Each structure stands twice: as structure tokens, then as C-alpha cells.
Amino acid sequence: MQITVVVLGVAIGALVLSMTASHKSLPEPAGRIRPEDVRVTAPFDNPGVRQVGENEYEVVMIAQAWEWVPNRVEIPAGSHVTFKVTSVDVIHGFRVPDTDLNAMVIPGQITEVDVDFDEARDFTLLCHEYCGIGHHRMGADIVIVEN
Amino acid sequence: MTATIETPSPTPEPEPVVTPAQARTWQIDIPGVTQADLSPLKWQLYLALLAFGIGALMGLLQALERANINLYDEVRLQSYYQGLTLHGVAMVLVFTFCFANSFLSLMTMKAYGRPLKSRLISQASTWSATIGVALALWAILANKATVLFTFYAPLQATPAFYVGAVLLVISTWLVLVNMIWTLADWRKDHPKDRIPLLAYASIISYIMWFLASLGIAVEVLFYLLPWSLGWRDQVDPQFTRVLFWFTGHPIVYFWLMPIYVSWYMLLPGQVGGKIFSDGLTRIVFVAFMLLIPVGAHHQFTDPGIPFSSKSLQWLLTFAIFYPSVVTLFSVVASLESGARARGGKGLIAWIGKLPWGDPAVAGQLLAGIIFMGGGASGLVNASLTANLVVHNTSFIPGHFHLTVGTAVALSIMAISYWLIPYFTGKRLYNRPLAVVQVWTWAIGVSIFSRGQMAGGIEGVPRRTLIQEATYKDNFNWALSHALTAIGGTIMFIAAVMFFVVVFGTIFSNRAVTTVQKVPLAPIINGPRDTWAIMDRIGMWTLITIVGIVIVLGELIFHYWPIWPVSPGIQLW
């Protein structure tokens, strides 16, 4: 009985601990937007990279069948980057392999995820949710350049 | 037809060649059950196997695509994604549902020792499934529903696709109605008895599924179908996803629970062992029902779902590990009791004494062993953080081809090896081939899933025509693709072997010479010691509903209001 309580206690404690730790990596409700309003509503009326602080950048992107707008972004190494993404048509998937960037892009919702880019290297942003016949053509370059 | 299938055969010939008239009669072990009672179940099983055949062919095309061989033109399909829709719908909706309808209807008859209360409802279920499959198949083959089996809005299929899905789900509800009616009828004659374990597990599976299916029922009937018909302009893609995954997680239980019925109650009988515990078995089935509302763990990366809902349903998800570990313990204990009765010795060596030469046993043993890999990889997907590495990558199909693709599919193949003789009175054709078949599948899926999982960790997206991907040269995915292609092709070869055995049996002229039995095992513990409260099915249903209202209510309360912003879009 005591052993059961201890094991269960440790398991639940570990779950709660990792829950607080994982809070940051997941997208959370960051606002809603009508798909038809996306192109005329800030910040999505002007997609691209902008600096919002020392070593802090914001990348605004639009997902549409079958491309990312913009389809290439350059960010200096050693930056903390927040991506703000939404869709103008169907559901897309926002995935950058070798990072924790992994989120759904759902029409009507704004997806906000952030990440630290420490080293200069090239990453690929790809769509990982079926979005029609050209789904596999939906890639973009995320280039981390020397600071 | 009211005559029972009881042909007295005092001295059975070893291999009688029978005339077609004689072939219609054989003995089964359930009193009062006629061929007319079995017929709708048999045809529902055939429908399941037809879907499996179509799905397997699509699987081969997908595997070959990984090897840069594109055969979609040759089979007159418009695209990889059309084939993928066919694969998903055929495998996880039609194959699994129709098997459950057939198998658990038969288990209910066996448990009560009588036919189901209404043969008409059984027939209606089979017809509903058949018409539903025909409609959905037409919609997909006409390239009017290339929306994959998840049919996420705003991708919009033709109305026939959604109507087909509704009819398929109705076929399962009809089976539940028949089970409840049969239970009530049996209860009149047995007011004090415990509900037989086999019937209990069957009806709990179907009540679980009925409650779980309400999410998709609301999604389709209130949103997607009216929207597809033009009666509704816009739907909320985030909210319809919530409804989809409310059903989309416990649908996994509905795939598994008929298999658990076999593993818990029949497989021990097939190896000469006993059911470990009546009470523990009932608790596991009820636990699955209680754990319906965990669908948000498929939506960890959705932008519109608050963290509170994700974390709550994530904790509940880990509770599923409890019935899974109990199952591992109970089923292995039952198997061990059989193996030791057959002279098995040692800590591990007893496993060799199990009847591996029986394809119905070997297939389920391999399915169970591979399921352990499925459970372990499931812990990765279920974790809030680790999921970020694998979500929507090919790791996920790598995982679920070990669960639904093997624990369930290979078990269904193995069960078919005794069920088809039971339904047809024909002897199993080419037993050695059947044994080779289950091993071939197990080897194929092991290679396939190894490839898919490794690829997923390295970024391969799922559901993607990968050889045409514009970004594929940025990655080194060659090994993953090779293993996936080789493993998938081996699985297809195993599926062909399966159909050789199935058709060989159905069209055989060799009749069975013994009474066909459902291999129900005796019980070591219970049901005398089982808590009486376990049989209060209505109470457990009510507790489940309260839990669903709390957990789903929490999500909807935070999500409100529904945000219908998307018109239907066809992009294929």
C-alpha cells in the first residue's frame, strides 16, 4: 500500500512538474481572425521579420495553399524569435525539424510559438498537415545568419 | 428459416467431400442459433475483409511511393492523397467497425447461449454498413472526397461521403440496440445472475463507442453535412476538430476492445489456459469507458485550445496506462497458465510451449508482442513535450501501425482463421500458409514502423507525397524511406497470403467435421467474488457522462464562442 502511494505520488509529481516546464513550448490561444480579413489586418498585412527588442524578433507569416508567405526569412544567430502565423484557407501544419517548432495553423485562429536560434545554420519550414493536392510543395527556408 | 444448425454426425468422416446442400449445415456451440442468425454477421465480416483488401492495396502504393515508384496512374487514381483517403477510411473506419459489429454480436450470442433478440436489427446493421460503404467508396473513387479519414474542415467533401460515414456509425448503434434488448430479455430469465463476462465486455465496448461517437455525430450532422449540402455557409475549423478528436481518441478503444475480448477471454481458451480474473477484466473495460474524454491530447499543438484543457486531458491520458498494464499482466498470466498446463517450464521458456503452430494463436501472440512497442511509442505522442518532436510526423503512422495496424489488424486476421470456418462450416485452407502469413505480417510491420518512426524523428511529415516534396533534398531521409518501402511491401505480401487462405477456405469443398466452438476459456477467479457494483451498467454509463460533461465542458467554456469563419474548400 505504502509503495503504491509513493509510486503514484512520484508519477503524478513528475507529470505536474513537466506540465509547468512544457507550458512555454505549446501554442496557446493568441487571438482570432477571420480568414478573409487576414491580408488587411495588422500584423498580417505586412508579413516578414521585424526586430522587437535586443536579440528579439517577430516573424509574421501567412499559410496558404501551397506556400508560406514569406517563403524565406533571415534571422541573426543568438535571437529569441516569436512566430505569428495564420491561415487564409485550410488547416496547415507549421513544423521546423531539429527545433521544437511544431504547431497547427487553423483558419480563424492565430498561432503563436517562440524559439531560440543559437547557431548559424539553415532550417526548413514545412507543412505537416494535408492541405490539398500540392501539400508536399509547401516548404520555406529559415536561414540563421552569423550575428 | 428456423431450424437450428444441428446435423447429427455420429461418426464424422475425416475429410468428407460434400454437396452444396450438405455444406449448408454444420454444428455450432450456441443453442438455438440458426444460419439465418449468423448470416448478417458473416456478411458484415466479409465487408470488413473487403475493406481490408482495398486498404492493403493502397498501402502497397504508398510503400512503393517511398521507393519513388508511382503507380497511381496505373490504378486510375488521381493522386496519392486520393489513395491515402481510401486507405484510411477503409482500414480504420470500415474494416474495424464491421469486424466489431460481427464479432461482438457473435460473442453476445455465445455469452447468453441464445440468438440476439432481433435478427431484423442485425440485418439492418449489415445493410446500413453496406450502403454507407458504397456511398463513401463512390465519393472517394469519383475524387469528390479527397479529405483523408480525418476530413478536417474547411476541406469539404461531397455530401455522399458524410452520409456514408453516418450510415456506417448507425450500423454500430444498431448493434448496441440489439445487445441492450438481448440483455433485457436474458435478464427476465436470470434475474439474479451476473451478466456473463463475455456479454459484459461486449456491451461495455458498444456503450463506450456510442458515447464516444456522439462527437463525430454532432460534427457531421450539425456542421459538416449541412455545410456540404449548402444549408450552412461556414463552420469553425477549430471547433469541428475538437468534436472530431472527442471521438477520434476513443475510436482507438473501439478498435481495440473487440481484440481485448479475444485476448482476455478466447486466447486463453485457445492455449489451454484460463481467464485470470473476472473482476479485473470488468474493471479494465469500464476504465476505457470512463477515459473517453482525452481527445485534446491529439491537439497539443492546436492554437485555439487553452493550456488548461491540454494539461487536464493529458493527465487523464496517462491514466490509460493503467488498464494497459493490467491487460499486459492479466493476459500474460492467462497465457502462462495455459503454457504451464502444457508442460511449460522456466521464467521465460514457457512461452515456447504455447501452440505457435495454430495460426489463430500465433497471430494474436505476435500482435500482442508488437502492441508493447505500440504502447511504448504511444507514451511519446502522449507527452506534452516529446510530442513536439513527433506530432504530425511519420512517427505517428509508425506508432499506430503497431497498434491498430497490427495489434488490431493482425488479431482480426488471426481470429478470422477460426471465425470463417465457424461462419461457413468450411475447414481452414492451408494452415501452414496461415502460420507463415502472420509471421510475415509481423516482420513486415516491424521494418515498416522502424522506418516511419526514425523518419518522423528526423522530420518526415506524415500524409505527404514525399518523393515530390520540394524540400526533400534538405534532409537525409533515404534510410527511413527504404525501410518503409520494404516493410510496407512485405505487409502487402502478407495480406495477399491472408486472402489466399480466406478465399481458399470460403470456396473450399472440405466441410468441418467437428462442432464449431467459440474458444471461450474458463475463469480462475470470479465472477462470484467480483464486486456486484461492476454489473450496474447504467450507473457506470451515468458516471461516464458526468465525466464527459465536466472535461469537455471545461474546454468548451474556455473556447466559447464558436467561431464559424470557413466556407468549404476543395483543393484536390
Interface residues (C-beta under 8 A of the other chain):
Chain A: A11 I12 L15 S18 M19 A21 S22 H23 S25 L26 P27 E28 P29 A30 R32 R34 P35 A65 D89 V90 I91 G93 R95 P97 D98 D100 N102 A103 M104 V105 I106 P107 G108 Q109 I110 T111 E112 D122 T124 L126 C127 H128 E129 Y130 C131 G132 I133 G134 H135 H136 R137 M138 G139
Chain B: S79 Y81 L84 T146 L148 Y152 P154 L155 D236 P237 Q238 R241 Q299 F300 T301 D302 P303 G304 I305 P306 F307 K310 S311 W314 L315 F318 S383 L384 T385 N387 L388 V389 H391 N392 T393 E458 G459 P461 R462 R463 T464 L465 I466 E468 A469 T470 Y471 N474 F475 W563 V565 S566 I569 L571 W572
